Amino acid sequence: MENNKCPGFKAAGIASGIKKSGALDLGLIVSEKPAVVAGVFTKNRVKAAPVILDQERIQSEKCRAVIVNSGNANCCNGNEGIINAEQMARFAAAGLGISEELVLVSSTGVIGEPLPIDKIEAGIPKLVKALVPDGFIDFAEAIMTTDTVPKIVCRKGELNGKSFTVLGVAKGVGMIHPDMATLLGYVCTDVRMEAELLKKMLVTATERSINRITVDGDTSTNDTVLIMANGKSGVVINDNDAVQYFQNLLDQVMIELARLLVKDGEGATKLVEIVVKGALSDDDALNVSRTVAGSNLVKTAFFGEDANWGRIIGAVGRANVPVDADRIDILFDDVVMVKGGKGCGKEIEAEATLVLKKPEFVVTVNLNLGKGTASVMTCDFSINYVRINADYRS
Amino acid sequence: MENNKCPGFKAAGIASGIKKSGALDLGLIVSEKPAVVAGVFTKNRVKAAPVILDQERIQSEKCRAVIVNSGNANCCNGNEGIINAEQMARFAAAGLGISEELVLVSSTGVIGEPLPIDKIEAGIPKLVKALVPDGFIDFAEAIMTTDTVPKIVCRKGELNGKSFTVLGVAKGVGMIHPDMATLLGYVCTDVRMEAELLKKMLVTATERSINRITVDGDTSTNDTVLIMANGKSGVVINDNDAVQYFQNLLDQVMIELARLLVKDGEGATKLVEIVVKGALSDDDALNVSRTVAGSNLVKTAFFGEDANWGRIIGAVGRANVPVDADRIDILFDDVVMVKGGKGCGKEIEAEATLVLKKPEFVVTVNLNLGKGTASVMTCDFSINYVRINADYRS
């Protein structure tokens, strides 16, 4: 376990009263020097006010601070929403004594209710006062909505004898089809690198991590992942080896965050990796694994600990990629449940059912057609998912 | 209410022991003369044995009988599955004393378990004996899986002073994303028409009914809709007026069946029509209405009677068609909940919540961009959906 700090950064999380429960709901990350920044934002055609503001400001490629509230998405609030997002940044900037142009903003929570900007304004002095190098855990808690645990991952690297840090924080994402369950992620690092390269590496890591929990197609109005690099370590990422080394570390951090997100999926009791092999292409494999991972019927069967492979093969068939039903193999961990499109019988099914009782397992679908592979992480679909989402606002 | 008979047809449903519960599980429809037949089948790349058999046989455009079992999908059973589907038709043909080439077959239920063909063979004499003109209600019951009520719709028409009948029977389709919940539908009519025209009219009616409960993208391995026209009434459908008149009646029957299917969706407590107006095209409107109708988060909010329009607008935004967030209106029945992308306040929300408490209501999304319209029927997403699907096989 690392120490959850990143040199040159401070963070904090406080309760400002946005959440009726009195839980932490306002977070701040500050870099002691302007950091190079890059971001990935929702593809939803309806974008929340803070996303619109950040997409504009991030063009400067520089940032000193990010302020985030939970409990209210500041989305569908018209022009007032934009004004409030700007205000939120302005108040934070004033509290920190920095330029408001260097402050980014995120919000997550219910859509269509006015942001309680007065509560945020009133909370700023306390928030700024709370800033400490190991404040990321409070920050992680302050950005939670239906998450049950804060999500933070910290890894150290070393290049040319100098050590550096990659620290990531995220919040979910209800489940594999997160739909409106906003995903927010923030990565801090003390390396130095060009903004263009930073963006490219963030996009690559996102594709390998968060987009493998099938978030992509179902981005919410507020989804945002930001990375800030402040150069404090003196490590410069510019040659090929350094880029590969850093990418690998960044991937690790974001894949672990993605894992934590799925594991804490709304109502989830099981973490399942859907591995597809033997497709005609990697794209085909990804398409099949996403379709299986996103199927309500497959996911409810996981919840019921029912080795109902017929639902899996049905989902494979509707992924709209070439398959030959008579060549499909399906494994639950290493139990071969289906061979050449046919079930392997009741005894094997009993073994597979034991696998399903585990909190984490792997379902492998081999199409036996080519060399394409992909994997997607998903969770089961429980009665509590419906409970959580039927009662969310009440 | 019509009398659920169609001249020249008989039907029956019996318990053959495939279902452990002893419920009806084997159904038969017979036309006294060879009928013209047309069909629409699943687009799933994995097709059940009876679908493969029917797609071959239907090329003759003639049919005398359809035999259907529930409790077993006869899918993913390899070559044995095909042999069993053929056997099933052969046994029925022998019992009826007709050519086996004129018998079509459907199966619905669990995938990957061998079809208990011996039980079907043993049940044939009883099944044939049970054939009566008003046996369609037993047939409708015999094809049910997780359906809670049989679904049958009968309408009379008149052309050139002669009356005729269109009688439809269907089984679900768990919910709006039916996924592996097989949809089977059978329409009998006593008009006469060419096979090509019959196929065209069936495809049109399917597009206007069953495909508007978003079945299309998520077809199961067994989905089948068949129409048989035996000419018994003496009414010939060949000129434009007759075609329009018949299409209208066929649409009515199939739309009503689709409504019954959604209403009996697994665990459903509410029937909701999602109407989209003001899109740039009808296709865009359909895309938006399907995305809203298929959203787990929208559907769980309906179940929770929560007027959470933010989830609706979020689903609108991810339908990937042009929208302007600041122009969107959303109505719950005639309560204007969102105007120009902004919520209309707590008082209106209280009114909208009353609408949500109704067993049936309409959600209208007006994009205010063009003239494209479409509507899709959906249901809410309840705790019982998960219960039903977690326990389905046990």
Boltz contact constraints between the chains, C-beta under 6 A:
constraints:
  - contact:
      token1: [A, 44]
      token2: [B, 317]
      max_distance: 6.0
  - contact:
      token1: [A, 44]
      token2: [B, 318]
      max_distance: 6.0
  - contact:
      token1: [A, 45]
      token2: [B, 317]
      max_distance: 6.0
  - contact:
      token1: [A, 45]
      token2: [B, 323]
      max_distance: 6.0
  - contact:
      token1: [A, 46]
      token2: [B, 313]
      max_distance: 6.0
  - contact:
      token1: [A, 46]
      token2: [B, 317]
      max_distance: 6.0
  - contact:
      token1: [A, 46]
      token2: [B, 325]
      max_distance: 6.0
  - contact:
      token1: [A, 76]
      token2: [B, 313]
      max_distance: 6.0
  - contact:
      token1: [A, 76]
      token2: [B, 341]
      max_distance: 6.0
  - contact:
      token1: [A, 78]
      token2: [B, 342]
      max_distance: 6.0
  - contact:
      token1: [A, 111]
      token2: [B, 310]
      max_distance: 6.0
  - contact:
      token1: [A, 112]
      token2: [B, 310]
      max_distance: 6.0
  - contact:
      token1: [A, 112]
      token2: [B, 343]
      max_distance: 6.0
  - contact:
      token1: [A, 179]
      token2: [B, 295]
      max_distance: 6.0
  - contact:
      token1: [A, 179]
      token2: [B, 297]
      max_distance: 6.0
  - contact:
      token1: [A, 180]
      token2: [B, 297]
      max_distance: 6.0
  - contact:
      token1: [A, 180]
      token2: [B, 311]
      max_distance: 6.0
  - contact:
      token1: [A, 180]
      token2: [B, 314]
      max_distance: 6.0
  - contact:
      token1: [A, 220]
      token2: [B, 314]
      max_distance: 6.0
  - contact:
      token1: [A, 221]
      token2: [B, 314]
      max_distance: 6.0
  - contact:
      token1: [A, 295]
      token2: [B, 179]
      max_distance: 6.0
  - contact:
      token1: [A, 297]
      token2: [B, 179]
      max_distance: 6.0
  - contact:
      token1: [A, 297]
      token2: [B, 180]
      max_distance: 6.0
  - contact:
      token1: [A, 297]
      token2: [B, 389]
      max_distance: 6.0
  - contact:
      token1: [A, 300]
      token2: [B, 386]
      max_distance: 6.0
  - contact:
      token1: [A, 300]
      token2: [B, 389]
      max_distance: 6.0
  - contact:
      token1: [A, 300]
      token2: [B, 390]
      max_distance: 6.0
  - contact:
      token1: [A, 303]
      token2: [B, 390]
      max_distance: 6.0
  - contact:
      token1: [A, 304]
      token2: [B, 390]
      max_distance: 6.0
  - contact:
      token1: [A, 304]
      token2: [B, 391]
      max_distance: 6.0
  - contact:
      token1: [A, 306]
      token2: [B, 393]
      max_distance: 6.0
  - contact:
      token1: [A, 308]
      token2: [B, 393]
      max_distance: 6.0
  - contact:
      token1: [A, 310]
      token2: [B, 111]
      max_distance: 6.0
  - contact:
      token1: [A, 310]
      token2: [B, 112]
      max_distance: 6.0
  - contact:
      token1: [A, 311]
      token2: [B, 180]
      max_distance: 6.0
  - contact:
      token1: [A, 313]
      token2: [B, 46]
      max_distance: 6.0
  - contact:
      token1: [A, 313]
      token2: [B, 76]
      max_distance: 6.0
  - contact:
      token1: [A, 314]
      token2: [B, 180]
      max_distance: 6.0
  - contact:
      token1: [A, 314]
      token2: [B, 220]
      max_distance: 6.0
  - contact:
      token1: [A, 314]
      token2: [B, 221]
      max_distance: 6.0
  - contact:
      token1: [A, 317]
      token2: [B, 44]
      max_distance: 6.0
  - contact:
      token1: [A, 317]
      token2: [B, 45]
      max_distance: 6.0
  - contact:
      token1: [A, 317]
      token2: [B, 46]
      max_distance: 6.0
  - contact:
      token1: [A, 318]
      token2: [B, 44]
      max_distance: 6.0
  - contact:
      token1: [A, 323]
      token2: [B, 45]
      max_distance: 6.0
  - contact:
      token1: [A, 325]
      token2: [B, 46]
      max_distance: 6.0
  - contact:
      token1: [A, 341]
      token2: [B, 76]
      max_distance: 6.0
  - contact:
      token1: [A, 342]
      token2: [B, 78]
      max_distance: 6.0
  - contact:
      token1: [A, 343]
      token2: [B, 112]
      max_distance: 6.0
  - contact:
      token1: [A, 383]
      token2: [B, 383]
      max_distance: 6.0
  - contact:
      token1: [A, 383]
      token2: [B, 386]
      max_distance: 6.0
  - contact:
      token1: [A, 386]
      token2: [B, 300]
      max_distance: 6.0
  - contact:
      token1: [A, 386]
      token2: [B, 383]
      max_distance: 6.0
  - contact:
      token1: [A, 386]
      token2: [B, 386]
      max_distance: 6.0
  - contact:
      token1: [A, 389]
      token2: [B, 297]
      max_distance: 6.0
  - contact:
      token1: [A, 389]
      token2: [B, 300]
      max_distance: 6.0
  - contact:
      token1: [A, 390]
      token2: [B, 300]
      max_distance: 6.0
  - contact:
      token1: [A, 390]
      token2: [B, 303]
      max_distance: 6.0
  - contact:
      token1: [A, 390]
      token2: [B, 304]
      max_distance: 6.0
  - contact:
      token1: [A, 391]
      token2: [B, 304]
      max_distance: 6.0
  - contact:
      token1: [A, 393]
      token2: [B, 306]
      max_distance: 6.0
  - contact:
      token1: [A, 393]
      token2: [B, 308]
      max_distance: 6.0
